Amino acid sequence: MLTNYLKIAWKVLLRHPFYTFITLFGISLTLTVLMVLTSFLDHLFGTHYPETRRDRSLYIMQMVQQDSARTSRNSGPMSFRFLTEYAKSLKTVERVTICTFVNSSNAYVGSQKIKLNTKFTDADFWRVTEFEFLEGKPYNEQNIANSDQVVVITDDFKKHYFGQVTESVIGKDVEIENLHYRVIGVVKGSPVTRPFTYADVYYPYTAPKSNYQRPGMRGGYVAILLAKKASDLKVVQDEFQDRIRRIPLPGVQDGFKYAVLEVKSEPYLDNFVGTFLDGNKSLKTIFFGVIAFIMLMLMGLPAINLVNVNVSRIMERASEIGIRKAFGAPVRTLMWQFIVENIFITFLGGAIALILTLIIIQLINQSGWIAYADLTINLTVFAVSTLVCLVFGLLSGVAPALRMSKLTIAEALKA
């Protein structure tokens, strides 16, 4: 019986190509837009290479200093010394890495200038993150203690600086800003959308121009706290905040007198959103509410489309219902037929959307618009979106079908 219903559903789709096109277009296009959007959001905030431990990581990005009236403020990254004292010494963490945000430098190959994004890190940077080393190895505590002028570079910088070479470049010399460094490792690069790990060249923090010995609390460094397990994040946050609360107040930093000091350790999404919304909880609520509304609208559009099309499609089949009732078809059988048809067309549109999304994501990943882009399909979002469309489709199909199935044979044939 199910096979017959599917055959009928296919014939109905072929009978009205325009209605079929509108229905499938609405479902597939909207689901495609939704999945590409959520894929990009997952690329920004999800747990991906090389930050594969975001689920148990806390990010310390900036220090906020305010006067007693909270009318003036200073904010920005911290000094290496401050993070060493208040973050590196935490007892409840597995590891802590201290690094700079992205800096700018230049390298030259002949007369060609290569613009670089660089980062100073400690040795734990390579243990908190999970970079794929294509050649060599990371620098370690011994390299840092010896102030070795070594660097880890990305495969992209290797190609631009050394050309299309097949042999290893480990041990070779690179000149950056008139300083010479020995290549100790080559990694697959991190996407530009992950600023805590993105760079073309990675230096030990003892390399020249790192300013790691700068006194005071402010500087150019940030930190990632890696908890032993995800359930420990709250414990780590509490320990860190307990240490921050012990800092004597008021104080003076670079001539600015402050009476309020805030340094937060947060999961990546909270840290990212808080940076733009300045930690305002009301704005955060509004922001997430807007995102949820947009997602709901995107999922609702194909559902509304199904409602309109299904009502028209079922109402025009009144005579078919009348004939089937005349031959003794019960209400349950008629209802089941329309349910199967709606399920069939919904999943057909979902399959088209899945194929379109795969194509678009592959084009984005290979286009170079986002360096080292690794967009993937979020199957959870796909399943939820398809389920929402299916529920609305069923409701839109069942209600008119139920009404039509309750008509008398004469009324159905007249309709």
matplotlib code that plots the C-alpha trace (Angstrom):
import matplotlib.pyplot as plt

x = [0.0, 2.8, 4.4, 1.1, 0.8, 4.4, 3.5, 0.4, 2.4, 4.9, 2.1, 0.5, 3.8, 4.1, 0.5, 1.1, 4.7, 4.3, 3.0, 5.7, 8.4, 7.1, 6.9, 10.4, 11.9, 10.6, 11.7, 15.1, 16.2, 15.2, 16.8, 19.9, 20.2, 19.6, 22.2, 24.9, 24.3, 24.4, 27.5, 29.2, 28.1, 29.4, 32.7, 33.0, 31.9, 32.2, 34.9, 37.2, 40.8, 43.0, 40.9, 39.5, 39.1, 36.8, 34.3, 36.6, 38.4, 38.0, 39.3, 40.8, 40.8, 40.7, 41.1, 38.6, 39.6, 37.1, 37.1, 34.9, 32.1, 32.3, 32.5, 36.0, 37.5, 40.5, 40.3, 42.5, 44.8, 47.0, 50.7, 52.6, 53.6, 50.0, 48.7, 51.7, 50.9, 47.1, 46.3, 49.4, 49.5, 45.9, 45.6, 42.3, 43.4, 45.1, 47.1, 47.3, 48.7, 49.7, 50.0, 49.6, 46.7, 47.7, 50.5, 51.7, 55.2, 56.8, 59.1, 60.8, 61.6, 63.8, 61.8, 58.4, 56.9, 55.0, 52.6, 52.5, 50.3, 52.5, 52.0, 54.2, 53.3, 54.6, 55.4, 52.0, 50.3, 51.0, 49.6, 46.4, 45.7, 46.0, 47.9, 48.8, 52.5, 53.3, 57.1, 59.2, 57.9, 56.9, 59.4, 59.6, 60.5, 64.2, 64.1, 62.4, 64.9, 67.8, 66.0, 66.5, 65.4, 63.2, 59.8, 56.9, 55.4, 52.3, 52.3, 50.9, 53.9, 56.3, 54.9, 55.2, 58.6, 60.4, 58.3, 56.8, 59.6, 59.1, 61.9, 61.7, 62.4, 63.2, 66.4, 66.3, 66.5, 63.7, 64.2, 61.4, 61.8, 65.5, 65.9, 66.8, 65.0, 65.4, 62.3, 61.6, 58.1, 55.5, 51.8, 48.5, 47.2, 44.4, 41.4, 41.5, 38.1, 39.9, 42.0, 43.4, 45.2, 45.4, 48.9, 51.4, 54.4, 54.6, 57.5, 58.5, 57.6, 61.3, 61.9, 62.7, 59.9, 57.6, 57.5, 56.9, 58.9, 56.7, 55.8, 52.3, 49.0, 48.3, 50.1, 49.4, 48.8, 45.7, 45.3, 43.4, 42.6, 42.2, 40.1, 40.6, 37.0, 34.1, 32.4, 35.3, 34.8, 32.8, 35.5, 38.2, 36.3, 35.7, 39.3, 40.4, 37.9, 38.9, 42.4, 41.3, 39.2, 42.4, 44.1, 44.4, 42.1, 42.2, 45.2, 47.0, 47.9, 49.7, 48.4, 44.8, 43.3, 40.9, 38.7, 37.0, 38.9, 37.3, 39.0, 36.7, 37.5, 34.7, 33.8, 34.5, 31.0, 30.4, 33.8, 33.2, 29.7, 30.8, 33.6, 31.2, 28.3, 30.6, 29.4, 25.9, 23.6, 20.5, 22.2, 23.3, 19.7, 18.5, 21.3, 20.5, 16.8, 17.4, 19.4, 16.7, 14.0, 16.0, 16.4, 12.7, 11.8, 14.1, 12.6, 9.0, 9.2, 9.2, 6.5, 4.3, 4.9, 3.8, 0.6, -0.5, 0.4, -1.0, -4.3, -4.7, -3.5, -5.8, -8.9, -8.7, -8.7, -12.2, -13.6, -10.9, -11.8, -15.5, -14.8, -12.7, -15.3, -17.9, -15.8, -15.7, -12.4, -12.5, -11.4, -8.3, -7.1, -7.6, -5.8, -2.8, -2.5, -2.1, 0.3, 2.5, 2.4, 3.5, 6.3, 7.5, 7.6, 9.2, 12.1, 12.5, 13.0, 15.3, 17.4, 17.8, 18.7, 21.4, 23.0, 22.9, 24.4, 27.3, 28.0, 28.0, 30.1, 32.6, 32.8, 33.4, 36.1, 37.9, 37.4, 40.0, 37.5, 38.3, 41.8, 41.8, 38.0, 36.6, 32.8, 30.8, 27.1, 25.5, 23.4, 21.5, 20.3, 19.4, 17.4, 15.6, 14.8, 13.5, 11.4, 9.9, 9.0, 7.5, 5.4, 4.0, 3.5, 1.6, -0.6, -1.3, -2.1, -4.0, -6.4, -7.8, -7.7, -9.7, -12.3, -12.5, -12.7, -15.7, -17.7, -20.5, -19.9, -22.3, -20.7, -17.2, -18.1, -19.7, -16.6]
y = [0.0, 2.4, 1.8, 2.7, 5.9, 6.9, 6.2, 8.3, 11.1, 11.0, 11.1, 14.0, 15.9, 15.3, 16.3, 19.9, 20.8, 24.4, 23.7, 21.0, 23.5, 26.2, 23.7, 22.1, 25.5, 27.0, 24.0, 23.4, 27.1, 28.1, 25.0, 25.6, 29.2, 28.1, 25.3, 27.5, 30.2, 27.7, 26.1, 29.5, 30.1, 26.7, 27.5, 30.6, 29.3, 25.5, 23.1, 22.8, 22.6, 23.7, 24.6, 21.2, 21.5, 24.6, 22.6, 22.7, 25.9, 29.4, 32.5, 35.6, 38.4, 41.8, 43.7, 46.5, 49.3, 52.0, 55.0, 55.0, 56.8, 54.4, 57.3, 56.6, 53.3, 51.6, 48.1, 45.8, 42.8, 42.2, 41.9, 38.6, 39.2, 39.7, 36.5, 34.5, 35.6, 35.3, 32.7, 30.5, 29.6, 28.3, 25.0, 23.7, 23.8, 21.2, 23.8, 27.5, 29.1, 32.8, 34.3, 37.6, 38.4, 38.8, 41.2, 42.4, 41.9, 41.8, 39.4, 39.8, 37.3, 39.3, 42.4, 40.8, 41.8, 39.2, 40.6, 38.4, 37.9, 36.8, 35.6, 35.2, 32.2, 30.0, 26.3, 25.3, 26.9, 23.7, 21.5, 23.5, 23.6, 20.7, 21.9, 19.4, 19.4, 18.7, 19.0, 19.3, 20.0, 22.9, 24.9, 23.8, 25.3, 24.7, 26.7, 29.5, 29.4, 29.6, 32.5, 30.5, 32.4, 29.7, 29.9, 27.6, 28.6, 27.6, 25.7, 28.7, 30.9, 28.1, 28.1, 31.9, 32.2, 29.0, 28.4, 25.1, 22.9, 19.3, 18.9, 19.8, 23.4, 22.4, 24.1, 26.7, 30.4, 32.9, 36.7, 38.7, 42.4, 42.2, 39.4, 35.8, 32.8, 29.1, 27.1, 24.4, 23.3, 23.7, 23.4, 23.4, 26.9, 28.0, 29.9, 33.7, 33.5, 32.0, 34.9, 33.1, 30.6, 32.3, 33.5, 32.9, 32.7, 31.7, 32.9, 31.9, 34.8, 35.4, 36.4, 40.0, 42.6, 40.5, 42.9, 40.0, 41.8, 44.8, 45.9, 46.6, 44.8, 46.0, 44.6, 42.7, 39.2, 36.9, 33.5, 30.2, 28.1, 24.4, 22.6, 18.9, 18.3, 20.4, 20.1, 21.9, 25.1, 26.7, 25.7, 27.2, 30.4, 30.7, 30.2, 32.8, 35.4, 34.8, 35.8, 38.9, 40.0, 40.0, 42.7, 45.9, 48.7, 51.5, 51.6, 53.5, 52.1, 54.3, 57.5, 56.2, 56.0, 53.1, 51.8, 49.0, 46.1, 43.3, 40.4, 37.5, 34.0, 32.8, 30.1, 31.2, 32.2, 34.3, 35.9, 36.7, 38.2, 40.0, 41.7, 43.4, 43.9, 45.2, 42.5, 44.0, 41.1, 42.8, 43.3, 39.7, 38.6, 40.8, 39.5, 35.8, 36.6, 38.2, 35.2, 32.8, 34.9, 34.8, 31.1, 30.6, 32.8, 30.8, 27.6, 29.0, 30.2, 26.7, 25.7, 28.6, 27.8, 24.2, 25.4, 27.5, 25.0, 22.0, 23.7, 24.4, 21.0, 19.1, 21.2, 20.7, 16.9, 16.9, 14.8, 12.2, 12.0, 11.7, 8.8, 7.0, 7.4, 6.1, 2.9, 2.6, 4.2, 5.1, 8.5, 7.0, 5.7, 9.0, 10.8, 8.4, 9.0, 12.7, 12.3, 10.1, 12.6, 15.5, 13.4, 12.4, 16.0, 17.4, 14.9, 15.3, 19.1, 18.3, 16.0, 18.7, 21.2, 18.9, 18.5, 22.3, 23.0, 20.5, 22.2, 25.7, 24.8, 23.1, 26.2, 28.4, 26.1, 26.1, 29.7, 31.2, 33.8, 32.5, 31.3, 27.6, 27.6, 24.2, 24.7, 21.6, 20.7, 20.8, 17.7, 18.6, 21.8, 20.0, 17.4, 20.0, 22.2, 19.3, 18.2, 21.7, 21.8, 18.3, 19.2, 22.3, 20.3, 17.6, 20.2, 22.0, 18.7, 17.0, 19.8, 20.3, 16.5, 15.9, 18.4, 17.0, 13.4, 14.3, 15.6, 13.5, 11.8, 14.1, 17.3, 16.0, 15.3, 18.7, 20.4]
z = [0.0, 0.9, -2.5, -4.2, -2.2, -3.3, -6.9, -6.6, -5.0, -7.9, -10.5, -8.7, -8.8, -12.5, -13.1, -12.0, -12.8, -11.8, -8.3, -8.0, -9.0, -6.6, -3.7, -4.3, -5.0, -1.7, 0.4, -1.2, -1.6, 2.0, 3.5, 1.5, 2.7, 6.3, 6.1, 4.5, 7.1, 10.0, 8.5, 8.6, 12.2, 13.1, 11.3, 13.5, 16.9, 16.7, 17.8, 14.7, 13.7, 15.3, 18.2, 18.6, 22.4, 22.5, 24.5, 27.5, 26.8, 28.3, 26.5, 28.2, 25.7, 27.4, 30.6, 31.3, 33.7, 34.7, 37.0, 40.1, 38.3, 35.4, 32.9, 31.6, 30.7, 29.2, 27.6, 25.7, 25.9, 28.9, 29.5, 29.5, 33.1, 34.2, 32.5, 33.9, 37.4, 37.3, 34.7, 34.2, 37.9, 38.1, 39.9, 38.4, 34.7, 32.6, 30.6, 29.9, 26.8, 26.5, 23.1, 21.2, 18.9, 15.2, 14.5, 11.1, 9.5, 6.1, 4.4, 1.0, -1.7, -4.1, -4.7, -3.8, -0.5, 1.4, 4.0, 7.1, 10.1, 13.0, 16.5, 19.6, 21.8, 24.6, 24.2, 25.6, 22.7, 20.7, 23.4, 24.0, 20.3, 17.9, 14.8, 12.1, 11.6, 7.9, 8.6, 11.7, 15.2, 17.5, 19.6, 23.2, 26.6, 25.9, 22.7, 24.6, 27.5, 25.1, 23.2, 20.0, 16.9, 15.5, 13.9, 12.9, 9.5, 7.6, 4.4, 2.6, 3.7, 2.8, -0.8, -1.1, 0.4, -0.8, -3.9, -5.0, -3.4, -2.6, -0.2, 3.5, 4.6, 8.2, 9.2, 6.4, 7.1, 6.7, 6.9, 8.4, 9.2, 8.7, 11.3, 10.5, 11.9, 11.5, 10.4, 13.0, 11.8, 9.1, 9.9, 8.1, 8.7, 10.9, 9.3, 9.5, 11.4, 14.4, 15.7, 18.7, 16.5, 13.0, 11.8, 9.0, 11.3, 14.9, 17.1, 20.7, 23.0, 23.7, 20.1, 19.3, 19.4, 21.5, 24.5, 26.8, 29.6, 29.6, 33.2, 34.3, 33.6, 30.0, 26.9, 23.8, 25.1, 25.5, 27.0, 26.6, 29.6, 28.9, 31.6, 32.3, 31.3, 30.1, 33.5, 35.1, 33.3, 36.1, 38.7, 36.5, 36.1, 39.8, 40.6, 38.0, 39.2, 42.8, 41.8, 39.9, 42.9, 45.0, 42.9, 45.0, 44.0, 43.1, 40.9, 38.1, 34.7, 32.2, 34.0, 34.1, 37.6, 37.8, 40.6, 38.7, 37.1, 35.0, 33.3, 32.2, 31.2, 29.0, 26.4, 22.9, 21.8, 25.0, 24.6, 20.9, 21.4, 24.6, 22.8, 20.4, 22.8, 25.6, 28.1, 28.2, 29.2, 27.8, 24.4, 24.5, 25.0, 22.2, 19.9, 20.5, 20.2, 16.8, 15.6, 16.8, 15.1, 11.8, 12.0, 12.8, 9.8, 7.5, 8.7, 8.5, 4.9, 3.3, 5.8, 4.8, 1.2, 1.8, 3.5, 0.6, -2.1, -0.2, 0.4, -3.3, -4.4, -2.1, -2.7, -6.4, -5.8, -4.3, -7.1, -6.6, -3.0, -3.9, -6.3, -3.8, -1.1, -3.5, -3.8, 0.0, 0.9, 4.7, 6.1, 7.6, 4.2, 2.5, 5.4, 5.2, 1.5, 1.9, 4.8, 2.6, -0.2, 2.1, 3.6, 0.1, -1.3, 1.9, 1.8, -1.9, -1.3, 1.6, -0.6, -3.3, -0.5, 0.8, -2.6, -3.2, 0.2, -0.5, -3.8, -2.3, 0.7, -1.5, -3.7, -0.6, 0.8, -2.5, -3.5, -1.1, 0.2, 3.7, 4.2, 5.2, 5.3, 6.4, 6.3, 6.8, 6.8, 10.3, 10.0, 13.3, 11.7, 8.5, 10.4, 12.6, 9.5, 7.6, 10.6, 10.9, 7.2, 7.6, 10.6, 8.9, 5.7, 7.5, 9.2, 6.0, 4.2, 6.9, 7.8, 4.2, 3.6, 6.8, 5.8, 2.3, 3.5, 5.7, 2.7, 1.4, -1.9, -3.6, -2.1, -3.0, -6.6, -7.0, -5.6]

ax = plt.figure().add_subplot(projection="3d")
ax.plot(x, y, z, "-o")
ax.set_aspect("equal")
plt.show()
